[in-house]
Amino acid sequence: MGEKLIKEYLKDILIYINEIEQIQFDANNITGFKTNFYYKRTAERNFLIIGEIIKKLSTLNPEIIIKIRNRESIIGLRNFLARAYDTIDEEQMWFFIIKKTPELKEDVLNLLSK
């Protein structure tokens, strides 16, 4: 069951990444992102969920989590979003969207292919 659950969690992360990628495409740039409440809230929610899934994966199989390069920063973002929702830095969110999400997707796809 553990292996199947891990695979499902990884697939879930990909679903949320796809939504984030769509936000990046639709917003087109940081200005488009900053001016759209829906984009910001959707990205925040997706990163919250992704961070929570990564935390769960770390308890299920610590060896898998090591293969996710940005695990600490994603969990840190999740913790920040959960506690300091009123002080979210839009530029930091955009940075995660354009820099961290592609790396995370690559790592998750690599884990799923094994």
C-alpha positions as CSV (number, residue, x, y, z in Angstrom):
1,M,0.0,0.0,0.0
2,G,2.8,2.4,0.8
3,E,4.2,2.4,-2.7
4,K,0.8,2.9,-4.3
5,L,0.0,5.8,-1.9
6,I,3.4,7.4,-2.7
7,K,2.6,7.2,-6.4
8,E,-0.8,8.8,-5.9
9,Y,0.7,11.6,-3.9
10,L,3.2,12.2,-6.7
11,K,0.4,12.3,-9.3
12,D,-1.5,14.7,-7.1
13,I,1.5,17.0,-7.0
14,L,1.6,17.0,-10.8
15,I,-2.1,18.0,-10.9
16,Y,-1.3,21.1,-8.8
17,I,1.8,21.9,-10.8
18,N,-0.3,21.8,-14.0
19,E,-2.6,24.4,-12.4
20,I,0.3,26.6,-11.4
21,E,1.7,26.3,-14.9
22,Q,-1.6,27.5,-16.3
23,I,-1.5,30.5,-14.0
24,Q,2.0,31.3,-15.2
25,F,0.8,31.0,-18.8
26,D,-2.4,33.1,-18.3
27,A,-0.7,35.8,-16.1
28,N,2.1,36.0,-18.6
29,N,4.3,38.0,-16.2
30,I,4.6,39.3,-12.7
31,T,2.3,42.3,-13.4
32,G,-0.4,40.0,-14.7
33,F,0.0,37.8,-11.6
34,K,-0.1,40.7,-9.1
35,T,-3.2,42.2,-10.6
36,N,-5.3,39.0,-10.5
37,F,-6.7,37.9,-7.2
38,Y,-7.7,34.5,-8.6
39,Y,-4.1,33.7,-9.8
40,K,-2.6,34.7,-6.4
41,R,-5.1,32.7,-4.3
42,T,-4.9,29.7,-6.6
43,A,-1.1,29.6,-6.5
44,E,-1.1,30.0,-2.7
45,R,-3.6,27.2,-2.3
46,N,-1.7,24.9,-4.6
47,F,1.6,25.5,-2.9
48,L,0.0,24.9,0.5
49,I,-1.3,21.5,-0.8
50,I,2.0,20.6,-2.5
51,G,3.9,21.4,0.7
52,E,1.6,19.3,2.7
53,I,2.0,16.4,0.3
54,I,5.7,16.6,0.4
55,K,5.6,16.6,4.3
56,K,3.5,13.4,4.1
57,L,5.9,11.8,1.6
58,S,8.8,12.5,4.0
59,T,7.1,10.4,6.7
60,L,6.1,7.7,4.3
61,N,9.5,7.3,2.6
62,P,12.3,9.7,3.6
63,E,14.5,8.3,0.8
64,I,12.0,9.6,-1.8
65,I,11.9,13.1,-0.4
66,I,15.7,13.5,-0.8
67,K,15.1,13.3,-4.6
68,I,13.0,16.4,-4.5
69,R,15.5,19.3,-4.8
70,N,13.4,22.1,-3.4
71,R,11.7,20.2,-0.6
72,E,12.8,22.5,2.2
73,S,11.9,25.7,0.5
74,I,8.5,24.3,-0.7
75,I,7.7,23.1,2.8
76,G,8.9,26.4,4.2
77,L,6.6,28.3,1.7
78,R,3.7,26.0,2.8
79,N,4.4,26.9,6.5
80,F,4.6,30.6,5.7
81,L,1.4,30.6,3.7
82,A,-0.4,28.7,6.5
83,R,0.7,31.2,9.2
84,A,1.3,34.5,7.5
85,Y,-1.4,34.7,4.9
86,D,-1.7,38.4,5.3
87,T,1.9,39.2,4.4
88,I,2.4,37.1,1.2
89,D,5.1,38.6,-1.1
90,E,3.7,38.4,-4.6
91,E,7.2,38.5,-6.1
92,Q,8.3,35.6,-4.0
93,M,5.2,33.7,-5.1
94,W,6.0,34.5,-8.8
95,F,9.6,33.3,-8.2
96,F,8.3,30.0,-7.0
97,I,6.0,29.7,-10.0
98,I,8.7,30.4,-12.6
99,K,11.8,28.8,-10.9
100,K,10.8,26.2,-8.4
101,T,7.8,24.7,-10.1
102,P,9.7,23.4,-13.2
103,E,12.3,21.8,-11.1
104,L,9.7,20.2,-8.9
105,K,7.9,18.9,-11.9
106,E,11.1,17.4,-13.3
107,D,11.8,15.7,-9.9
108,V,8.3,14.3,-9.6
109,L,8.3,13.0,-13.2
110,N,11.6,11.3,-12.5
111,L,10.3,9.6,-9.4
112,L,7.1,8.4,-11.2
113,S,9.2,7.0,-14.0
114,K,11.1,4.6,-11.7
